[in-house]
Amino acid sequence: MSTIMKLQETQTGTWNRVKNAVARRTEGRAVILLILVVGVIAVQQPIVFNAYGVSLARVALVGLVALGLTLVVLQGELDLSVGSTLALTGVVVASIPDLGLGIIAGLVTGVAIGALNAFLIVVVGVNSFIATLGTLFALRGLAFVMSDGRPVRITDIDSALVFGRELLGPITPRVLIFILLFVMLQFFISKMRAGREFYAVGGNRQAAIDAGIPVKLRLFTSFMLCGFVAALAGVINTLELTAADPTAGSTVLLASFAAVIIGGNLLNGGRGSLVGTLIGAFALGLMQVGLTFAGADREVQDVLIGIVLLVAITTDPNNLRALSRRLQGLVRGKTNQQA
């Protein structure tokens, strides 16, 4: 009898550990959305599954920006300037005749933008929503000024065309870079101390300060990484199109932000995962490709992504409370300024 009871206790303990492990995961809604999207596409637009290159390219573009954005959200902040960073970086790359130098300049631009955002938020004390909303419009305007509002073609088109070629099956350099970046960032936030501290900063900032965690440095790191990744997406997009479009990235912000939230990342920080963001990016990327094949306008795609984002926020009480607190903080800040 005692042996049977011990066995039952062992089984119960194992089951409880499994339930607890599942409960801690945050990717449930992303998995559900991915299943729904795949199911609808299989019925309505099965050709999407044959267009591997197009589908993977879209997923990689949204996913790249979303991965960088996740690092910021994990610390309870926002970066609304990622789409404009992508556009400006592309213009910088195309404006420099030496392609190698242009790529370097573009990536440095992304890091500098991330550092500027961090400075405004960490040092000046501006709310991240307001600060990055300002840089969003400033960078977008700068991209239009530098390009005269027109696409800028790359001088060394031959090298750019080489970059866009498939390496193995549907795997292009864009997809390969996306996979490698995901692996590196996942290792960073799960295995390295500095990355794990992102969760501590987002979970309880004052407790992180009391524990001796360099909170300001971690915030600077996350924004600079976010800017670098957005710039990398801009470089890749420009190379594949052999031209830079100042309007590029206008839809990337909404899709990438939706991928982050659908992936289970809490707006207040401290909870989430890059795995969830990856699944969310796959779901939204496939949805966009499916809508494009169905002939839907870009505006219709934005509406549907916005609806998905609203559903994701409203079905998570924690995110709803976090959004409410952010809005209340903005209202109180404006009230104090007027007083």
N, C-alpha and C positions, 0 to 999 in steps of 0.2 A: 504493500500500500504506500509506504513512504517513497519507494522508487517511482511509483506512478505519479504521486503528488509532486515530486521533484521534477519529473518530466513535464508535467502540466505547467508548473511554475516557470520552467525554462522556456516552454513554448509561449506562454503568456508574456514573459519578459522580452522574448525575441519579437513577438507581434507588436508589443508596445514601442519597442525601439524603431521598428519599421514605420509604424504610424507617426511617431514623433519626427522621424526623418522626412517623411512625406509632407507632414504639416509644415515643416520649416521651408520647404521648397516654395518658390514664388512664381513658377513658370506655368501654372495651370491654365490661366486664361490665354496665354500665347499658344499653348498646345491645342486648346479647344478651337481658337481662331484658325490655326493652321489646318486642322482637320476639316473645318467648315469650308475654308477656301479651296483646299484640294478637292473636296467633294463636289463643290459647285463647278469648279473648272473641269473636273472629269466629265461632268454631264453637259455643260454648256460650251466650253472651249478646250476640248482635249488636245488641240494642236499646241497648246502652251507647253505640254510635257515633251513635245518633240523639238521645240525651240529652246534647247538647253542653253545655248550661248546667250540669247536675249534674256532669258529668265535669270540665269546666274549673274549676268552683268548688272541687272537692276537690283538684285538682292545684295550684291557686293557694294554697290554705290550707297544704297540706303544703310546697309549694315556697317560700312566703314564709319560714316558720320555718327551712327547710333552708338557704336562702341566707345568713341571718344566722349560723346555726350553722357554716357552711363557713368563714366568716372567722375563727372561733375555732380550728377544727380545723387550718386552714392554719398556725397558729402552735404546733401541738402541744398544745393545751389542749382542754378539754371544757366544755360548759355544759348541765347537765342540768335547769336551771330554766326553760327556754324555755316548756314547756307550762304551768307554774304562772304564769309571767309573762303568758302569753296570758289565762289565766283571771282573774287578779287585775286586769289592765287592763280587761277587760270589765266587771267589777263596779264599778270606779272610774268608768268612763264612764256606766254606767246609774244610778249613785247620785247623780250631779249633774244637777239639773233642766235647766240650760243645756247643750244638747248640744255646742255649740262649745267651751265651757269644759271639758266632760267629756272631749272628745277630746284637747284639749291636756294636761289633767291625766293622762290615760291614757298618752300618749306620753312625757311627762316621767317618769312612774312607771317605764316601761320603761328609759329611759336611766339613771335612778337605780339600778335593780336591776343593770344592767350595770356601773355604776361600783362598786357594793357588791361584786359578785363579783370584779371586778378588784382592788379594795383587799385583799380577803381573800387572793387568790392572789399578787399582785405585792408588796404591802407586808407583810402578815402572814406570807406564805410557806406558806399552806395548799395542799395538793394540790387541783387544780381539780376532780377527781372528788368529793372529800370536801366542798369548799366549796360547790359548786353542788348537790350532793345535799342539803346542809343547807338551802340557800335554797329548793330545790324544795319540801320539806315545810313550811317556814316560810311561804312565799308561798301555798301551797295552804291551809294552816290559816287564814291571814289572809283569804283570799277567802271561806272558809266563815263566818268570824266576821262579816265585813262584810255578808254576804248572808243571815245566819241559816240558811245551808244551803239556801236556796231561790233559784230564778231571780229576777232583778231586772229588771223591765220598764223600758224607756226611757220617759221622760216625753213627749218630743217624737217620738211614733211616726211622724207624717206625714213628717218630714224623714228619718227612718231608712228609711221605705219608698221614698222617692225615691232614696236611695242604692242600694237593691237592684235598681232597674230596669235592664233591658238597654239598652246604649248603641248597639250595632251588632251585630245578629244575636245570638249567644250571649255577646258580650263585655259583661260587667258591670263596674262600677267595681273590684271585687276583682281580676278578671283583668287589667284595664288597669293597675292599680297594680302587680301582680305583674310584668308585662312591663316597665314603666318602671323598677322597682326593679332587675330583673335587668340591664338595659342600663346603669344608673348604676353598680352595683357591679362589673360586668364592666369598665367603663371605668376604675374606680378601681383595681382590682387589676392591670390589665394595662397601663395607660398612665400612671398617676400614681406618682411615686416612693414615696410613703408606702404605697400599696397593694402595690407590688412588694416592698417590704421585709417584708411579711408572710411571704413565702416564705423570705426570708433568716433571719428570726427562728425559723421552724419548722425550717428545714434544719439550722442550727448556731447555737445561741443565743450561745455564747461567741464564735464568729467574728463574729457580728453586732455584739456589744458591742465587740470589738476594732476593727471597721470603723467605729465611731462611730455606729452606728444607735441611735436612742433606743428601746431594746427595751421599757422599761416603758411609754412613751407609746404604742407600737404595740399592746401588750397591752391597755391601757386603752381604746384606740380600738376594737379588735375586740370586746371584751366590751360596750362601750356601744352599738356598732352592732348587735350581736346582740340586746341587750335592746330597742333601739328597734324592730327589725324584728319581734320577737316581740310587742311591744306593738301595733305596727301591725296585725298579724294578729288580735290580740284586739279591737281597735277595729272592724275590718272585719267580723269574725264577729258581734260584738254588734249592729252596725248592721243587718246583713242578717237576723238573727233577731229584731230589735227587743227583745231581752232578753239579759241576761248570766247564764250558767250557771256556778256555781263549779266544776263538774266538767269544764268545757270544756277541751280541750287535753290530756286524759288519754291519748289515743291519738296525739296529734300528735308528742310527743317521740319515740316509737319509730319512727313512719313517717318523720319528718324526719331522724333520725339514720341510719336505714337508707338514705335517699336520698343522704345525704352519703357514706357508706361505699361503697355500690354505685356511686356516681359516680366512684370512684377516688381519693378523698381519703385520704391516709395519716394514720393516727391520731397518728403521731409528728410530723406537720407537714412543711412544706417541699415537698409534692407534692400536686397536685390541681387542680381547676378548678371554676368555677361552672357551666360547660357540662355537666360530668358530673353535678353536683347537679341541674341542670334536667332532664336525661334521666332520672335516677333518680326524681325527683319525679313525672314523667309516668308512669313505669312503675308506681310504687307507688300513685299516685292512681287510675289506671285499674283496677289490681288491686282496690283497696278498693271502687270503684264497682261493678265486676263482681261481687264477692262480695256486696255489698249487694243487688243486683238478683237474685242467686241465692238470697237469703234467709239468708245466713250470719250468725250472731251476731257481735257485736263481738269477743267473746273468741276466736272462731275466726279472725277477721281478724288479731288480735294474734299468735296462734300462727303463722300463715303468714308474717307480716311478720318475726317473730322468726327463723323458719327461714331466710328469705331473707337476713337480716342475718348469721346464723351462716355461711351458705354464702359470703357475700361476704367475711367476715373470714378464714375458713379457706382460701379459694382465693387469698388474697394473702399470701405469706410475710412481706412487710414489715409488714403490719397485724397478723399473728399474733405476730411478734416484738415489735412495739410494745405490744400488749396484754399479752404476757407480762411485759415489763419494767415496765409500769405496776402489774400485780398484785404482782410481786416487790417493787417500791418500797413499795407499801402494806403488805405483810407485814413488811418490814424496819422501816418506820416504827412499826408497832404493837409489834414486838418491842423496839425501842429505848425506847418509852414505858413498857413493862412493866418493863424492866430499870432 
